[in-house]
């Protein structure tokens, strides 16, 4: 076991795994699904400021798309001028086009650890990662409300995850976009359509084959993000008006 794996387990996987086991032990009814939901909400609350920053940056970038498309249309034969004017636009609006990626990159290791917790956490061998003060729960029953076995794939949760992801992306998609032509504009439109339709569909396909605990985590995360987006965008709209 290399040093990176040891650090990953000690700093991320082990604390999250123990938190999930504690929730499972002390929740009435020992409902594994409720434990997954609570742990997911705690993680989202911890990263609420980073999520807010990412949403605001994405909204600004989305609002700038019509202006960027106008630049691409006006100077379609001058790529260098397109780039220069686009960067000047970003500077004027005080926005870094890559700033929205930073919050996601910071959260990525935790997301990987959570996936591993929900994927492998039910295996008896993982109990070796329990802290000394955390009781061994024995075999964990991966039920959710007595209806879903979260250790196996569930098509309902997979489809629900795809729908909620579609709604999340739709919220940030401009309703009225200028009809412009050009290779850059066509590429931008294609990328936007892939984000809106292809990614949710891919989510359904991927989650169809994974333990549904991951699907439940995905649904809760996306619903939380939708609510967060709504509150932030509503506050921004009120401020503008």
N, C-alpha and C positions, 0 to 999 in steps of 0.2 A: 504494500500500500504506500503510494508516494505521498509527499508532504502536502501537495495540493488537496488530495482526497481527504487526508486527515484534518486539514484546516476546514474544508467544506463541511465535513461531518460535525466537527466540534462547534463551529460558529453558526452554521445554518441548519443542517439537517437534524441534528440531535435536539436542539431547543424546540424546533417546530414539532418534531415527532413526540417529544415528551409533553408538550402543550396539548396536542391532540389526544394523547392517552389520558391525561388528567381530566380533560373535558369529558371524555367518554366515561371515565370511572365515576365522576361526581354528578353528571347530569342525571336527573330522574329518568328511569327507563333505559339508561345506557344506550341512547339512540346515536349511532355512529354518524348518521346524516346531519343531525342537529349539531354535533361536535364539529363536523366539517364546516357547516355554515358559520358557526360562532368564530372559529379560528380564521376563516376567510374574512369575516367582517373586521376582526381585530387587526389583521394585516392591512386591510384597505384603509382603516382609520389611521393607522400609524403613517401610511404613505399618502394620506389625504393632501397635504401641501404639495407634494411632488405631482400628484395627479392633477391638482388644480393648475399648476404651472404648465403641464403638458397640454391640457385642454385649452387654456388661454392662448398658448403659442399656436396650436393647431387652428383655432378659430381665426386668429390674425392672418395666418398663411392662407386659409381658405378664402377670407374676404379679399385678399390681394390678388387672387387668381384672375379676376376680370381685367385688372390693370396689367398683369403680366401677359395675358393673352393679347391685349391691345398692343403691347410692345412687340410681341412676337409677330403679330400681323403687320405692323407698320414697318418693321425692319426685318422682314422674313429672309432677305438676301444678305444680311449683315449680322452674322452670328456673334462677332466680337462686340458690336454695339448692343445687341440684345443682352448679352451677359453683363456689360457695363451698366446699362440702364436698369436692369433687374437688380443688381447689387446696390445701385444708388437708391432704388425704391426700398429695399430692405433697410438700408442705413437710415433713410428718412423716417421710416416707420419704427425704427429702433428694434428690429427683430432679426434674430439669427435663424436662418432657415433650418439649421441642424439642432437648434436648442430643444425642440420637442423630443429629440431622441435621447437626451441626457437622462431625464427621469426614468425612461424605460430601461436604459442600460443599467442604471443603479438598481432597479428592482429585479432585473433579469436573474441574478443568482438566487434570490429568494423565491422567485417563481419556479426555478428549476428544483430547488429544495422541496417546495410544496408539492410539485408533481411527484417527486420521489416518495414523499411521505404518503400521499394518497395512493400511489401505485404499489409500494412495497410494505407499507406500514402494517398491513394485516398479517404478514408472514411471521411465524413464530421466531425465526432467526433474528428478526429486527428487535426483539425484546432485549437483546444484549446492549442496545443503545439507551436503555432506560437509566435515568439517574438513580442514585441509591435511595432517594426519598420518594420516588414514584413507585407505587405498588404495581406489581405485574398483574395485568388484568386477565391473564390467561387467554384463551381463544376469543378474539374480538368478533362479535356478530356485526357484519357490515350492513345492517338494515337501516332503512330510512322510513320512518312512520309506519313500519310494518308492511310497506307496499313495494319497496325497491331494494334489491340486493346490490349495494354499491361496489361489491367486489367483481361484478360482471358488467359487461356493456349493457346500455339501456338506450334504445332508439328514441324514446320520448325525450330524455334529457339531452341527447345529441341534437335533435331537431330544435328543441327549446333554446339550446346554446346558439345555434345558427340564427334563429329568429331574433334573439336579443342582440347578437352582434350586428345583424343587419340594421336594426333600429338605432343602435349606437352610432354607426357610421352615417346613417341617413340624417341624423340630427345635425351633423357638421357639414352636410353637403349643401352647397348653395342652391336655393330654389330657382333663381332666375339667373341664368348664365348667358352672356352674349354669344351669338352664333358666329364664330370666327373660323377661318380656314388656315391650313398650314400644318406641316409635319409635326411641329412641337405641340400645337394645340390638339391635333389628333392623338398624339401620344399621351398628352395630359388627360384627355377625355377617356382614352382606353384604360389608363391607370386608375382613374376614378371609378370606372365601371367595374374593374377587377376588384377594387377595394370594397365596393358596395355589394357585389353579387358573388364573385368568385371566392373571396375569403370566408364569408359565412358558409358557403356550400362546402368548402374545404374543411371547415370546422366540424360540420356534421359528419363528413366522411371519416375524419380522423377519430372523432369521439365515438363513432359507431363501433370501433374495435378496441377501445380502451376501457378500463374499469370505470364505471359510471360515477365513482367518487370524484374523478377528474372533471366529468361533465357537470356535476353539481357545483363544484368549485368554480367552473367557468361561467355557469349561469349566474351564480351569486355575485361574482366579480363584475360581470357585465351589467347586471341590473343596478349594482351600486354605482358603477361608472355612469350609467344613463341618468340616474338621479343627480349625481354630482354635476354632470354636464348641464342638466336642466337648470339647476340652481345657479350655476356660474353664468350660463348664457342669459338667463332671465335677469340676473343682477347687472350684467353688462348692457342689456337692452334698456333697462330702466335708467341706467346712468347716462346712456346716449340720449334718451328721450328727455 
